[in-house]
């Protein structure tokens, strides 16, 4: 059970500390996905979490560096012509984080939390699967201990070269990568709170201490800086016009994941979750990340789950996590000997669950429209890498275009026949994609149904792949109130199971 208390609970201390053990090595790894120095991952995990906690709505949601947001960060900065490793790249990453934060803050203040559902589930599924593929491929050279410096080469060509040249593999890197993946995936089978990442880091540090050549390590070439981040407001504000489109995409896509996490937890706990308040907290956290030398951040499903299972009771558990990371910063140098292969393998193990290829193939059985949207986004994202944000825009354009090619319809059943239902009930099947852009047409169709069937219980079958959103909930509430005036009702059903 969560608590409405505004004060931290004893259980929050243990939960926040447990998440910090996972976050510290993850943040180093995820920073490299964004093209940033590892220490900036620690900066993104300290002060932003402390600022985030007082404003958060969910008691479980943990923010910080996450894979998709880091990949989008790299894509946005790379697409704008900035090269990873250059000093201006880091500064532009800070500006990008501030812009993401401003967008989320404004959306929250304008009570526009519904925008989290602007990108439909098939598009999000296609994008996350393609992004996970790209992230996995990008870490293969690190996990195998080989690399090649070819200007302009793609993630796919680098990964193919690394796999195809086993003579260049570093034995220590391969060994540590296998151990890390086994420890992380095997630990999950033992218990979801098994500290697989922390244990893999300890193994890597011990191996580095007893082995003369552990391969590339985190501290190469100058070591992790120790100390607290420096706050700076002198960001290159003149470059806002270059980054604002990418920042808006990150603000929307990056919020979809924490929104889904928080809604699931709120539903299970039968508690209220405020999307607008979460947008405000995420916005403030990103602004803090930007001025403290970090990059855009978002909500993490894995760390939020650990936080919940570790017994978090209030939103202050996230603040505890930030404090632990902040206290660790002066001692960050102890991670200098950590082999880079461990970080690469941590990312590989983490993104395996995002591939979702089975779900993508399953879209064909659920809905041809969903399948086209999902696979179009998947192909576009891979094809246009590293500019992966264009894959999302193409998926969104396909969603809009689909409304003209196959507008949403409602009817008794998919084949037009009357199903066997109680005399006072009318089942309606939705044909087409039900999302924010088609709500108006859906409401007009449903108004006609209510006029034709006064006083009856209308069951709206959304199908197996549909996902509701707050605007749809409000729409159904209006239809239900209208039906009640004539002695009827309106309820939703998913996969033939009605839900009031």
C-alpha positions in Angstrom: 0.0 0.0 0.0 1.2 3.5 -0.8 0.6 6.4 1.5 -0.6 10.0 1.0 1.9 11.3 3.5 4.0 14.1 2.3 6.9 12.9 4.4 9.4 10.1 3.5 8.7 6.8 5.0 11.4 4.4 6.4 10.7 2.0 3.5 11.5 4.7 1.0 15.1 4.8 2.2 15.7 1.1 1.4 13.8 1.3 -1.9 15.7 4.5 -3.0 19.1 3.0 -2.0 18.3 -0.3 -3.9 17.4 1.7 -7.1 20.6 3.7 -6.7 22.7 0.5 -6.8 21.1 -0.3 -10.2 21.1 3.3 -11.5 24.8 4.1 -10.9 26.2 1.6 -13.4 23.2 2.0 -15.7 23.7 5.7 -15.9 27.4 5.3 -17.1 26.2 2.9 -19.8 23.2 4.9 -21.0 25.3 8.1 -21.2 27.3 6.4 -23.9 24.2 5.6 -25.9 23.6 9.4 -26.0 27.2 9.9 -27.1 28.0 11.6 -23.8 30.9 11.0 -21.4 30.0 8.4 -18.7 30.2 10.9 -15.8 27.3 12.9 -17.4 25.1 9.9 -16.7 25.8 10.3 -13.0 25.0 14.0 -13.3 21.7 13.1 -14.9 20.9 10.8 -11.9 21.6 13.1 -9.0 20.2 16.6 -8.8 17.4 15.9 -11.4 15.9 13.1 -9.2 16.0 15.3 -6.1 14.1 18.1 -7.9 11.7 15.5 -9.4 10.6 13.9 -6.2 8.5 16.7 -4.6 6.4 17.2 -7.7 5.9 13.6 -8.9 2.4 12.1 -8.9 3.3 8.4 -8.9 5.0 7.0 -5.7 6.9 4.5 -7.7 8.1 6.2 -10.8 11.9 6.6 -11.1 13.4 9.0 -13.5 16.9 9.3 -15.0 18.8 8.1 -18.1 16.8 5.6 -20.2 17.7 3.8 -23.4 15.1 5.3 -25.8 15.6 8.9 -24.7 19.4 8.5 -24.9 19.1 7.2 -28.4 16.8 10.1 -29.4 19.3 12.5 -27.8 22.1 11.1 -30.0 19.9 11.2 -33.1 18.9 14.8 -32.5 22.4 16.1 -31.8 24.0 14.0 -34.6 21.3 15.2 -37.0 22.1 18.8 -36.1 25.7 18.3 -37.1 27.3 17.9 -33.7 30.0 15.2 -33.2 30.1 13.1 -30.1 33.3 13.7 -28.1 33.5 17.4 -28.9 33.0 19.8 -26.0 30.1 21.6 -27.8 28.3 18.2 -28.1 28.0 18.1 -24.3 26.9 21.7 -24.0 24.2 21.1 -26.7 23.1 18.0 -24.8 22.4 20.3 -21.8 20.5 22.8 -24.0 18.4 19.9 -25.5 17.5 18.7 -21.9 16.4 22.2 -21.0 14.2 22.4 -24.1 12.7 19.0 -23.4 12.0 20.1 -19.8 10.4 23.4 -21.0 8.1 21.5 -23.4 7.0 19.0 -20.7 6.5 21.8 -18.2 4.3 23.8 -20.5 2.3 20.7 -21.4 1.7 20.0 -17.8 0.8 23.6 -16.9 -1.6 23.7 -19.9 -3.1 20.4 -18.6 -2.3 18.6 -21.9 -1.3 15.3 -20.4 -3.4 13.6 -23.1 -0.6 14.2 -25.6 1.1 11.2 -24.2 -1.4 9.2 -26.3 -0.9 11.1 -29.5 1.4 8.3 -30.7 -0.6 5.1 -31.0 0.5 1.8 -29.6 1.5 0.1 -32.9 3.7 3.1 -33.8 5.3 3.1 -30.4 5.8 -0.7 -30.6 7.5 -0.4 -34.0 9.7 2.4 -32.9 10.8 0.8 -29.6 11.6 -2.5 -31.3 13.7 -0.9 -34.0 15.4 1.4 -31.4 16.2 -1.7 -29.3 17.7 -3.4 -32.3 19.9 -0.3 -33.1 21.0 0.0 -29.4 21.9 -3.7 -29.3 23.9 -3.5 -32.5 25.7 -0.3 -31.3 27.0 -2.2 -28.2 28.3 -5.3 -30.0 31.8 -3.8 -30.8 32.1 -2.8 -27.1 31.0 -6.2 -25.9 33.4 -8.0 -28.2 36.2 -5.6 -27.4 36.9 -4.5 -31.0 36.2 -1.4 -32.9 37.1 0.4 -36.1 37.3 4.1 -36.7 35.6 4.7 -40.1 34.1 8.1 -40.5 30.5 8.0 -41.6 30.0 4.3 -40.9 26.6 3.2 -39.7 25.7 1.1 -36.6 24.8 -1.8 -38.9 28.1 -1.8 -40.8 30.1 -1.5 -37.6 28.2 -4.3 -36.0 28.6 -6.5 -39.1 32.3 -5.8 -39.2 32.8 -6.6 -35.5 30.9 -9.9 -35.8 32.7 -10.8 -39.1 36.2 -10.3 -37.7 36.6 -12.7 -34.7 40.3 -12.3 -34.8 39.9 -8.8 -33.4 37.8 -9.8 -30.5 39.3 -9.2 -27.1 39.0 -12.4 -24.9 38.5 -10.5 -21.7 35.7 -8.4 -23.2 33.9 -11.5 -24.6 34.2 -13.3 -21.3 32.9 -10.4 -19.2 30.1 -9.7 -21.6 28.9 -13.3 -21.4 29.2 -13.3 -17.6 27.3 -10.0 -17.3 24.4 -11.1 -19.5 24.2 -14.4 -17.6 24.2 -12.7 -14.2 21.6 -10.2 -15.2 19.2 -12.5 -17.0 19.8 -15.4 -14.6 19.4 -13.2 -11.6 15.9 -12.1 -12.8 14.9 -15.8 -12.7 16.0 -16.1 -9.1 14.2 -12.9 -8.0 13.2 -9.6 -9.6 15.2 -7.7 -7.0 18.3 -9.7 -7.6 21.1 -7.1 -8.0 22.4 -8.4 -11.3 23.8 -5.1 -12.5 25.6 -4.4 -9.2 27.0 -7.9 -9.1 28.2 -7.7 -12.7 30.0 -4.4 -11.9 31.7 -6.0 -8.9 32.8 -9.0 -11.0 34.2 -6.6 -13.6 36.2 -4.6 -11.1 37.6 -7.7 -9.5 38.5 -9.1 -12.9 40.2 -5.8 -13.9 42.2 -5.9 -10.7 43.6 -9.4 -11.2 44.0 -9.4 -15.0 46.9 -7.5 -16.7 44.8 -6.7 -19.8 41.1 -6.3 -19.1 40.6 -4.3 -22.3 39.2 -0.8 -22.5 38.0 0.5 -19.1 35.6 3.3 -18.1 38.5 5.5 -16.9 40.2 5.6 -20.3 41.9 7.9 -21.0 41.7 10.4 -18.1 39.5 8.8 -15.5 36.0 9.7 -14.3 35.9 13.2 -12.8 35.2 13.3 -9.1 33.0 15.9 -7.5 29.7 17.6 -7.8 28.3 19.0 -11.1 28.7 22.6 -11.9 25.5 24.5 -12.6 25.6 26.6 -15.7 23.0 28.9 -17.4 25.3 30.1 -20.2 24.0 27.6 -22.6 24.1 28.3 -26.4 20.6 29.7 -26.5 21.1 30.8 -30.1 20.9 27.1 -31.2 17.3 26.6 -29.9 16.0 26.8 -33.5 18.2 23.9 -34.4 17.1 21.5 -31.6 13.5 22.4 -30.9 11.9 19.8 -33.2 14.0 17.0 -31.7 13.3 18.3 -28.2 9.5 18.2 -28.9 9.8 14.6 -30.2 11.8 13.5 -27.1 9.3 15.3 -24.8 6.4 13.4 -26.3 7.9 9.9 -26.9 10.0 10.1 -23.7 6.8 10.7 -21.7 4.9 7.9 -23.2 6.9 5.3 -21.2 6.6 6.8 -17.8 2.9 7.5 -18.5 2.3 3.9 -19.2 4.2 2.7 -16.2 2.5 5.1 -13.8 -1.0 4.3 -15.1 -0.4 0.5 -14.7 0.7 0.9 -11.1 -2.1 3.3 -10.3 -4.7 0.9 -11.8 -3.3 -2.0 -9.8 -3.2 0.0 -6.6 -6.6 1.6 -7.3 -5.1 5.1 -6.8 -5.3 8.3 -8.8 -2.4 9.3 -11.1 -2.1 12.8 -12.5 -0.5 13.0 -16.0 -0.3 16.7 -15.9 1.5 16.7 -12.6 3.9 14.1 -13.9 4.7 16.2 -16.9 5.5 19.1 -14.6 7.8 16.9 -12.5 9.5 15.5 -15.6 9.9 19.0 -17.0 11.6 20.3 -13.9 13.9 17.3 -13.8 15.0 17.8 -17.4 15.7 21.5 -16.9 17.8 20.6 -13.8 19.6 17.9 -15.9 20.4 20.5 -18.6 21.9 23.1 -16.3 23.9 20.5 -14.4 25.8 19.3 -17.4 23.7 16.3 -18.3 21.2 15.3 -21.1 17.5 14.5 -21.5 16.0 11.9 -19.1 12.8 10.0 -18.6 11.0 7.4 -16.6 12.4 3.9 -16.3 10.2 0.8 -16.3 12.9 -1.4 -14.8 13.9 0.9 -12.0 10.3 1.9 -11.2 9.5 -1.8 -10.9 12.5 -2.3 -8.6 11.4 0.7 -6.6 7.9 -0.7 -6.1 9.1 -4.2 -5.3 11.6 -2.9 -2.8 8.8 -1.4 -0.8 8.6 2.3 -1.8 5.7 4.1 -0.1 5.9 7.7 -1.3 7.3 9.7 -4.2 10.3 10.6 -2.0 12.0 7.3 -2.7 13.2 8.9 -6.0 14.7 11.7 -4.0 16.5 9.2 -1.9 18.0 7.6 -5.0 19.2 11.0 -6.2 20.8 11.8 -2.9 22.7 8.4 -2.9 24.0 9.1 -6.4 25.0 12.7 -5.4 26.9 11.3 -2.4 28.7 8.9 -4.7 30.0 11.5 -7.1 33.1 12.4 -5.1 34.1 8.8 -5.2 33.2 8.1 -8.8 36.9 7.3 -9.6 36.5 3.9 -8.0 34.7 2.8 -11.2 37.7 3.8 -13.4 39.0 0.2 -13.7 35.5 -1.1 -14.8 35.8 -2.7 -18.2 33.8 -1.1 -21.0 32.6 -4.5 -22.0 30.5 -4.8 -18.8 28.7 -1.6 -19.6 28.0 -2.8 -23.2 26.7 -6.1 -21.9 24.5 -4.2 -19.3 22.8 -2.3 -22.2 22.4 -5.5 -24.3 20.7 -7.4 -21.5 18.5 -4.4 -20.7 17.2 -3.8 -24.2 16.5 -7.5 -25.0 13.1 -7.0 -23.5 12.3 -4.1 -25.8 12.7 -6.0 -29.1 9.1 -7.1 -29.0 9.3 -8.8 -32.4 6.7 -11.4 -31.4 4.2 -8.6 -30.6 5.0 -7.0 -33.9 4.3 -10.2 -35.9 1.1 -10.6 -33.7 -0.2 -7.3 -35.1 -1.2 -9.1 -38.3 -3.6 -11.3 -36.4 -5.1 -8.5 -34.5 -5.5 -5.7 -37.1 -4.1 -5.1 -40.6 -4.1 -1.4 -39.9 -2.1 -1.8 -36.7 0.4 -4.1 -38.5 1.0 -1.6 -41.3 1.6 1.2 -38.8 3.9 -0.9 -36.6 6.0 -2.3 -39.4 6.2 1.0 -41.3 7.6 2.7 -38.2 10.0 -0.2 -37.6 11.4 -0.1 -41.2 11.6 3.7 -41.3 13.4 3.8 -37.9 16.1 1.3 -39.0 16.4 2.8 -42.5 16.8 6.4 -41.3 19.2 5.6 -38.4 20.8 7.4 -36.7 18.0 10.0 -37.3 15.5 7.7 -35.6 13.1 10.5 -34.7 12.0 10.6 -38.3 10.8 7.1 -37.9 8.3 8.3 -35.3 7.2 11.2 -37.5 6.6 8.8 -40.4 4.6 6.5 -38.1 2.5 9.5 -37.0 2.0 10.6 -40.6 0.9 7.1 -41.5 -1.6 7.1 -38.6 -3.1 10.4 -39.9 -3.1 9.1 -43.5 -4.8 5.9 -42.4 -7.8 7.9 -41.2 -8.5 8.9 -44.8 -7.8 5.5 -46.4 -9.8 3.5 -43.8 -11.9 5.8 -41.6 -13.2 4.4 -38.4 -16.6 2.6 -38.4 -18.8 1.0 -35.8 -21.3 -1.7 -36.4 -23.0 -4.8 -34.8 -20.0 -7.1 -35.8 -17.1 -7.1 -38.2 -19.2 -8.9 -40.8 -22.4 -6.9 -40.2 -24.3 -9.8 -38.6 -26.2 -9.5 -35.4 -24.5 -11.4 -32.5 -26.4 -13.4 -29.9 -26.8 -11.0 -27.0 -29.4 -10.4 -24.3 -32.5 -8.5 -25.5 -31.5 -5.4 -23.6 -27.9 -5.4 -24.9 -26.4 -4.2 -28.1 -22.8 -5.1 -28.9 -20.9 -2.7 -31.2 -17.6 -3.6 -32.9 -15.1 -0.8 -33.7 -13.5 -1.2 -37.1 -10.4 1.0 -37.7 -7.9 2.7 -35.5 -9.4 4.4 -32.5 -7.1 7.2 -31.3 -7.1 10.9 -30.6 -7.5 11.8 -34.3 -10.6 9.6 -34.7 -12.5 10.4 -31.5 -14.8 12.9 -33.2 -15.9 10.5 -35.9 -16.3 7.7 -33.3 -18.5 10.0 -31.1 -20.8 10.8 -34.1 -21.2 7.1 -35.0 -22.0 6.3 -31.4 -24.5 9.1 -31.1 -26.4 7.5 -34.0 -26.2 4.1 -32.2 -27.7 5.6 -29.1 -30.5 7.2 -31.1 -31.3 3.9 -32.7 -31.2 1.8 -29.5 -32.6 4.0 -26.7 -32.7 2.4 -23.2 -30.3 -0.5 -24.1 -26.9 -1.5 -22.7 -24.4 -0.6 -25.5 -21.2 -2.7 -25.3 -18.4 -1.3 -27.4 -15.9 -3.9 -28.4 -12.5 -2.2 -28.9 -10.8 -5.4 -30.1 -7.6 -7.1 -28.7 -5.1 -4.4 -29.6 -6.9 -1.2 -28.6 -5.6 0.9 -25.7 -7.8 3.5 -24.1 -6.6 7.0 -23.2 -8.0 9.8 -20.9 -9.8 11.6 -23.8 -11.5 8.4 -24.8 -12.5 7.8 -21.2 -14.1 11.3 -21.0 -15.9 10.6 -24.4 -17.4 7.3 -23.1 -18.5 9.1 -19.9 -20.4 11.6 -22.0 -22.0 8.9 -24.1 -22.9 6.9 -20.9 -24.5 10.0 -19.3 -26.5 10.5 -22.5 -27.6 6.8 -22.5 -28.5 6.9 -18.8 -31.0 9.7 -19.5 -33.0 7.2 -21.5 -32.5 4.2 -19.2 -29.5 2.7 -21.0 -25.7 2.6 -20.5 -22.4 2.5 -22.4 -19.5 0.2 -21.5 -16.2 -0.7 -23.1 -15.0 -4.2 -23.9 -11.6 -5.4 -24.9 -11.1 -8.9 -26.3 -14.8 -9.6 -25.7 -14.5 -8.8 -21.9 -16.6 -5.9 -20.8 -15.1 -3.3 -18.4 -17.3 -0.7 -16.7 
